[in-house]
Amino acid sequence: MRMLPAHSHPLAALSLNMQGTLLGSASTRGTLVRVFDTQTCLLLYELRRGASSACIYSISFNKTSSLLALTADSKTLHVFKLEGQRESRAIAKYSLTSSASSLCCFGGEDTVIVISSTGWYYKIRWNEKGETFKEEQIRFLLMKDD
């Protein structure tokens, strides 16, 4: 049995890439996301989301595992490049309109889809300069008391 020394705080979010070879993890502190090789248990990347604590809601790898996206209760979407340096900062960041829990996934090499528990759908794109653009924002669910 092998053990990953992932975080000193309890885990808040986990994600595997499509091949099952990479594991992304975040603790309840939410300042770092760590990416491990699942075969060797080696730490490959340490991605800094920010200095203040946040709850990480979702972690997602793109199809080729060259990018990782995450959403947090700080109303943010962050996109990181998984190449070269072990330690990295986001290559793109977008401010969402709500801090509600959310899921993210890649819709292409430069597009992330975010869906929130309050019924918002976002399609966010970025360019090589790290500038982000909201291509779509749709309210697909109206919350009602049952």
Residue pairs with C-beta under 8 A, 6 or more apart in sequence:
2 41
3 41
4 23
4 25
4 36
4 41
6 25
6 27
6 34
6 36
7 25
7 26
7 27
7 29
7 32
7 34
8 27
9 27
9 28
9 29
10 27
10 28
11 25
11 26
11 27
11 28
12 26
12 27
12 28
12 30
12 55
12 56
13 24
13 25
13 26
13 56
13 57
13 58
13 59
13 70
14 23
14 24
14 25
14 26
14 59
15 23
15 24
15 25
15 58
15 59
15 60
15 61
16 22
16 23
16 24
16 38
16 61
17 24
17 61
17 65
18 61
18 63
18 65
19 65
20 38
21 37
21 38
21 39
21 65
22 35
22 36
22 37
22 38
22 44
22 61
22 65
23 35
23 36
23 38
24 33
24 34
24 35
24 59
24 61
24 68
24 70
25 33
25 34
25 35
25 36
25 59
26 32
26 33
26 34
26 49
26 56
26 59
26 70
28 55
29 53
30 49
30 53
30 54
30 55
30 56
30 72
30 73
31 48
31 49
31 50
31 51
31 52
31 53
31 54
32 46
32 47
32 48
32 49
33 46
33 47
33 49
33 56
33 59
33 68
33 70
33 80
34 43
34 45
34 46
34 47
35 43
35 44
35 45
35 46
35 47
35 68
35 82
36 42
36 43
36 44
37 44
43 86
44 82
44 86
45 68
45 80
45 82
45 86
45 87
45 88
46 86
46 87
46 88
47 68
47 78
47 80
47 87
47 88
47 89
47 90
48 87
48 88
48 89
49 56
49 70
49 72
49 76
49 78
49 90
50 74
50 76
52 74
54 72
54 73
54 74
54 76
55 72
55 73
56 70
56 71
56 72
57 70
57 71
57 72
57 73
57 101
57 102
57 103
58 69
58 70
58 71
58 102
58 103
58 104
59 68
59 69
59 70
60 68
60 69
60 70
60 103
60 104
60 105
60 106
60 112
61 67
61 68
61 82
61 106
62 68
62 69
62 106
62 109
63 106
65 82
66 81
66 82
66 83
67 79
67 80
67 81
67 82
67 106
67 109
68 79
68 80
68 82
69 77
69 78
69 79
69 80
69 104
69 105
69 106
69 112
70 77
70 78
70 80
70 104
71 77
71 78
71 96
71 102
71 103
71 104
71 114
72 78
73 99
73 101
74 99
75 95
75 96
75 97
75 98
75 99
76 93
76 94
76 95
76 96
77 93
77 94
77 96
77 104
77 112
77 114
77 122
77 124
77 132
78 90
78 92
78 93
79 90
79 91
79 92
79 93
79 112
79 126
80 88
80 89
80 90
80 91
81 88
81 91
82 88
90 130
91 126
91 130
92 126
92 130
92 131
92 132
93 130
93 132
94 122
94 124
94 126
94 132
94 134
96 102
96 114
96 116
96 120
96 122
97 120
97 137
98 116
98 118
98 120
100 116
100 117
100 118
100 120
101 116
101 117
102 114
102 115
102 116
102 117
103 114
103 115
104 112
104 113
104 114
104 115
105 112
105 113
106 112
106 113
107 113
107 123
110 125
110 126
110 127
111 123
111 124
111 125
111 135
112 123
112 124
113 121
113 122
113 123
113 124
114 120
114 121
114 122
114 124
115 121
115 122
116 122
118 141
118 143
119 139
119 140
119 141
119 142
119 143
120 137
120 138
120 139
120 140
121 136
121 137
121 138
121 139
121 140
122 134
122 136
122 137
123 134
123 135
123 136
123 137
124 132
124 133
124 134
124 135
125 132
125 133
125 135
126 132
126 133
127 133
